[in-house]
Amino acid sequence: MNRLVEKKDSGLITPDLKKLGFSKKFNVIAGPCSIEEKDSFFRTASKLVNEGIKIIRGGTYKIRTSPYSFQGLGAKGLKIMKETADELGFKSVSEMTDIRQLDEFLKNIDIIQIGARNMFNSEMLKELGRTTHPVILKRAPSARIEEFLDAAEYIVSEGNKNIILCERGIVSFDNSTRNCINIADPVVLKRRTNLPVIVDPSHGVGNASYITSVSKAIAALGVDGIMLEVHENPSQALSDSFQTISVEEFIELHKQMQKIANV
C-alpha cells in the first residue's frame, strides 16, 4: 500500500500551515533546551519575540541518558510555557515523552514534539493521529528515511495531517560531532513528501561553536525551517549547555539566515 505521506498527482497530504504557525518562508523555532524557571524563560522568550520569532521551544519533560541529570519541571514547566505564550503571543513547542501526558499537552502546548527516542513508539504516534494537534516528528538517529516516513504514516493514517518532519542527524562512525547531518536528507524529504521539513543542528552537531556555520548552510537548502537551542546564559543551562547558543549569537545568526533564505 502506498504511503499517504508520499507525493502523488492527487490527494496530497497538505498540513494547515496557519495551524502550524508556519509561513511559506524560512521558519525559525528557538528557545532553551529546558524551561528551568519562569523568570529566565520569560526573559529569553521576550528577546526572541522582539526578534520576530513566532514559535518558541522549551523542554518540560526531559528524557535524559542519566537518571541523575535534570529531568525538567514537568507539569510546572507546561504551566510556565502556557502562561508565557499567552502573555507574549507566540506558539509553543515542547516534547511529550509519555502517552499519559497527552491530555495536559493538548491543553497547554500548541505544537507537540515527538523526540528521536519515541519515533518508533507506534502507539503514541497513533494516539496523536487521532487528534488534529500539530506535531513535530524528529528522526531517530538510527532510522533510515523509509522508517522515518513510516513513523509519519502512523500519524497521518489516523487522520492527523498537521505534521512537521525534523531532521536531527543520524549515528555515524565519526564522533567529531554528536550526530551526522546529511544535508541531502532534508532535500529528499522535501521531494518525497508535501510535509514541512525542518532541521535541528543543535542535536545534529552537538557543539555550539559549529552551530552558526551549519545553520547558515541549512538556510540555503530550501527547507521550511530550523530549530535551535537558545539560552540567555548557555554555560549555566541545566541541559545541553554544550550545544546551546546565546540570545545575542542567535539574533545575529537569525539576520544572516534570513538573508540567505531569501536568496
C-alpha positions in Angstrom: 0.0 0.0 0.0 1.3 3.4 -0.9 2.1 5.8 1.9 -0.3 8.7 2.3 2.6 11.0 3.1 4.2 10.4 -0.3 3.7 12.9 -3.0 1.1 11.9 -5.6 -0.7 13.6 -8.5 -3.8 13.9 -6.4 -4.7 13.7 -2.7 -1.6 15.3 -1.3 -1.3 15.4 2.4 -1.0 19.1 2.9 -0.9 20.4 6.5 -2.6 23.6 7.7 0.3 25.9 7.7 -1.6 28.5 9.7 -2.4 26.0 12.4 1.3 25.0 12.5 2.3 28.7 12.9 4.3 28.4 9.7 4.6 30.7 6.7 5.9 29.7 3.2 9.1 31.5 4.1 12.0 30.1 6.2 10.6 29.5 9.7 12.7 29.6 12.8 11.9 27.8 16.1 14.1 28.8 19.0 14.3 28.6 22.8 16.1 26.8 25.6 16.5 23.0 25.8 14.7 23.1 29.1 12.4 25.5 30.9 14.3 25.9 34.2 12.3 28.6 36.0 9.7 31.2 34.9 11.8 34.4 35.0 14.7 33.1 33.0 12.3 31.6 30.3 10.3 34.8 30.1 13.4 36.9 29.6 14.7 34.6 26.8 11.2 34.3 25.2 10.8 38.1 25.3 14.0 38.7 23.4 13.1 36.1 20.8 9.7 37.5 20.3 11.2 41.0 19.9 13.5 39.5 17.2 10.4 38.3 15.3 10.3 34.6 16.4 6.8 33.3 16.4 7.4 29.7 17.6 9.4 29.1 20.8 10.5 25.7 22.1 11.1 24.7 25.7 11.5 21.3 27.3 9.2 20.4 30.1 9.5 16.6 30.5 13.1 15.6 29.6 14.3 12.1 28.7 17.9 12.0 29.8 20.6 9.4 29.4 21.5 9.6 33.1 18.7 9.4 35.8 20.7 11.9 37.8 20.5 14.6 35.1 17.9 17.4 35.2 14.6 15.8 34.2 12.6 19.0 33.5 9.9 20.7 35.5 7.1 18.5 34.2 3.6 19.9 34.7 5.1 23.1 36.3 7.1 23.7 33.1 3.9 23.3 31.0 2.2 25.9 33.1 5.1 28.3 32.7 5.1 27.7 28.9 1.4 28.3 28.6 1.4 31.5 30.7 4.4 32.9 28.9 3.0 32.0 25.4 -0.4 33.6 26.3 1.3 36.8 27.5 3.8 37.2 24.7 1.7 35.8 21.9 3.9 33.0 20.5 3.2 29.4 19.5 4.8 26.9 21.9 6.7 23.7 21.3 7.5 21.1 23.9 8.4 17.4 23.8 5.9 14.8 25.0 7.7 11.8 26.4 4.8 9.5 27.5 1.3 8.9 26.1 -0.1 9.5 29.6 0.9 13.2 29.2 -1.3 13.7 26.1 -4.2 15.5 27.7 -2.1 18.1 29.5 -0.1 18.7 26.4 -3.3 19.2 24.3 -4.4 21.8 26.8 -1.1 23.7 27.2 1.1 23.3 24.2 0.5 24.4 20.6 2.8 22.0 18.8 3.7 18.7 20.4 7.2 17.4 19.7 7.9 13.7 19.5 11.6 13.2 20.1 14.0 10.8 18.5 13.6 8.2 21.2 9.9 8.0 20.6 9.9 8.0 16.8 9.4 4.2 16.9 6.6 4.4 19.5 3.8 3.4 17.2 1.1 3.5 19.9 2.0 7.1 20.8 2.0 8.1 17.1 -1.4 6.6 16.5 -2.9 8.4 19.5 -1.5 11.7 18.1 -3.0 10.8 14.8 -6.5 10.7 16.4 -6.1 14.4 17.2 -5.7 17.3 14.9 -2.9 18.8 17.1 0.2 19.9 15.2 3.2 17.5 15.7 6.9 17.9 15.2 8.3 14.4 14.5 12.0 14.0 15.0 14.0 11.4 13.2 15.6 8.7 15.4 19.4 8.7 15.0 19.3 5.0 13.8 16.4 5.5 11.4 16.5 5.3 7.6 14.4 7.7 5.6 11.9 4.9 4.9 11.5 4.2 8.6 11.1 8.0 9.3 8.3 8.2 6.7 6.6 5.1 8.1 6.6 6.8 11.5 4.9 9.9 10.0 2.5 7.4 8.3 1.3 6.2 11.7 0.1 9.7 12.5 -1.3 10.5 9.0 -3.1 7.2 8.7 -5.2 8.0 11.8 -6.3 11.3 10.3 -3.9 14.0 11.5 -2.0 15.7 8.6 -0.6 18.5 10.7 3.0 17.2 10.8 6.4 18.8 10.6 9.3 16.4 9.9 12.5 17.3 11.7 15.9 16.0 10.7 18.4 15.9 13.6 21.2 13.7 12.3 21.9 10.0 12.4 24.6 7.9 14.0 27.9 7.8 12.2 31.3 6.1 12.7 32.7 9.6 13.2 32.5 11.2 16.7 33.7 14.7 15.8 30.1 15.9 16.0 27.3 14.5 18.1 25.5 13.1 15.1 25.9 13.3 11.3 23.6 15.6 9.4 23.4 14.5 5.8 22.4 17.7 4.0 20.8 15.7 1.2 18.3 14.0 3.6 16.1 17.1 4.2 16.1 17.6 0.4 15.0 14.0 -0.1 12.2 14.5 2.4 11.0 17.7 0.6 11.0 15.8 -2.8 9.1 12.8 -1.4 6.5 14.5 0.8 4.4 17.6 1.0 5.0 17.9 4.7 7.1 20.8 6.1 10.7 19.8 6.7 13.0 21.5 9.3 16.5 20.7 10.6 17.8 20.7 14.2 21.5 21.4 14.1 21.7 21.8 17.9 21.3 18.0 18.3 22.7 17.1 15.0 26.1 18.9 15.6 26.1 19.0 19.4 28.8 21.7 19.6 27.8 25.4 19.9 30.9 26.6 18.1 29.8 24.9 14.9 26.1 25.9 15.0 26.4 29.2 13.2 28.1 27.8 10.1 25.8 24.8 9.9 22.7 26.8 10.4 23.6 29.1 7.5 24.1 26.1 5.3 20.6 24.8 6.3 19.1 28.1 5.4 20.4 27.6 1.9 18.8 24.1 1.4 15.3 25.3 0.6 13.8 23.5 3.6 10.9 25.0 5.6 12.8 26.0 8.7 15.2 25.3 11.5 15.0 24.6 15.3 17.7 25.9 17.6 18.5 25.7 21.3 19.0 29.3 22.7 19.6 30.3 26.3 20.3 33.6 28.0 23.4 32.1 29.6 24.4 28.8 27.9 27.1 27.9 30.3 24.6 27.9 33.1 21.9 25.9 31.2 20.8 22.8 33.1 20.7 20.6 30.0 22.6 20.6 26.7 24.7 23.6 27.5 27.4 22.4 25.2 25.2 22.8 22.1 23.3 25.9 23.1 24.0 29.4 21.7 23.3 32.7 23.5 20.5 35.0 22.6 23.0 37.5 21.3 24.6 34.9 19.0 21.1 33.8 17.8 20.0 37.4 16.9 23.0 37.9 14.7 22.6 34.4 13.2 18.9 35.0 12.6 19.6 38.0 10.4 22.2 36.1 8.4 19.9 33.1 7.9 17.0 35.3 6.7 19.3 36.9 4.0 20.5 33.5 2.8 17.0 32.0 2.8 15.6 35.0 0.8 18.2 34.4 -1.9 
